[in-house]
């Protein structure tokens, strides 16, 4: 991977722009461009200090990538095994409405039996 030298490219672009518009070396616009470059270098250095390089984490990233591939492979195998298993029938279950009605009827029957006995 070839890295470009952006500083040289910028200098060439400024020189071409300066010659096209016939600006003197001490023109105010060029001084502003130089001030901008100082500002940009300052913020680039702060950003480099705050954000670590990925080179430090390259081996960890490679291990994580390999672990993700293994996990995907194992997950796919598990899904295939689960799909090959016969489907279980759903167990019969009592709905909430039926259970509530049965409880009310049992309570009512208990009350009636309690009244009938002396």
C-alpha positions in Angstrom: 0.0 0.0 0.0 1.6 3.2 -1.2 1.1 6.3 1.0 0.8 9.7 -0.6 2.6 12.7 0.7 -0.1 15.2 1.3 2.2 17.9 2.4 4.1 17.9 -0.9 0.8 17.7 -2.9 -0.5 20.7 -0.9 2.7 22.7 -1.5 2.5 22.0 -5.2 -1.2 23.0 -5.3 -0.4 26.3 -3.4 2.5 27.1 -5.7 0.4 26.4 -8.8 -2.4 28.6 -7.4 0.0 31.3 -6.5 1.6 31.4 -10.0 -1.9 31.3 -11.6 -3.0 34.4 -9.6 0.4 36.0 -9.6 0.6 36.4 -5.8 3.8 37.6 -4.1 5.5 35.5 -1.5 4.4 37.8 1.4 0.8 38.2 0.3 -1.7 38.2 3.1 -3.6 35.2 1.6 -0.4 33.1 1.7 0.2 34.1 5.3 -3.3 32.9 6.1 -2.6 29.6 4.3 0.5 29.2 6.3 -1.4 30.0 9.6 -4.0 27.3 8.6 -1.2 24.8 8.1 0.2 25.5 11.5 -3.2 25.1 13.0 -3.8 21.8 11.1 -0.5 20.4 12.3 -1.3 21.3 15.9 -4.7 19.5 15.8 -3.3 16.5 13.9 -0.7 16.1 16.7 -3.3 16.3 19.4 -5.4 13.7 17.6 -2.5 11.4 17.2 -1.7 11.7 20.9 -5.3 10.9 21.9 -6.1 8.1 19.5 -3.7 5.2 19.6 -2.6 3.6 16.4 -4.3 0.4 15.2 -0.8 -1.1 14.8 -0.8 -1.7 18.5 -4.0 -3.7 18.3 -3.4 -5.5 15.0 -2.8 -8.9 16.6 -5.8 -8.6 18.8 -8.0 -7.6 15.9 -6.7 -10.6 13.9 -7.5 -12.9 16.9 -11.0 -11.4 17.2 -11.6 -11.8 13.5 -10.6 -15.5 13.7 -12.8 -16.0 16.8 -15.7 -14.5 14.9 -15.2 -16.9 12.0 -15.1 -19.9 14.3 -18.2 -18.7 16.1 -20.1 -18.3 12.8 -19.0 -21.7 11.7 -20.0 -23.4 15.0 -23.3 -21.5 15.0 -24.1 -22.6 11.5 -23.4 -26.2 12.5 -25.6 -25.9 15.5 -28.5 -24.5 13.5 -28.2 -27.3 11.0 -28.3 -29.9 13.8 -31.3 -28.2 15.3 -33.1 -28.1 12.0 -32.4 -31.8 11.4 -34.1 -32.7 14.7 -37.8 -33.8 14.5 -40.2 -31.2 15.6 -41.8 -31.7 19.0 -45.5 -31.5 19.3 -46.7 -28.7 21.4 -47.9 -30.0 24.7 -51.5 -29.4 25.5 -52.0 -26.5 27.8 -54.8 -25.0 29.7 -55.7 -21.4 28.7 -56.0 -18.7 31.3 -59.7 -18.3 30.7 -60.5 -22.0 31.3 -58.3 -22.0 34.4 -60.0 -18.9 35.8 -63.5 -20.4 35.1 -62.5 -23.7 36.8 -61.3 -21.8 39.9 -64.5 -19.7 40.1 -66.6 -22.8 39.7 -64.6 -24.7 42.4 -65.0 -21.8 44.8 -68.7 -21.6 44.1 -69.1 -25.3 44.7 -67.2 -25.1 47.9 -69.4 -22.3 49.2 -72.6 -24.2 48.3 -71.3 -27.4 49.9 -70.3 -25.4 53.0 -73.8 -23.9 53.3 -75.5 -27.3 52.8 -73.7 -28.9 55.7 -74.7 -28.0 59.2 
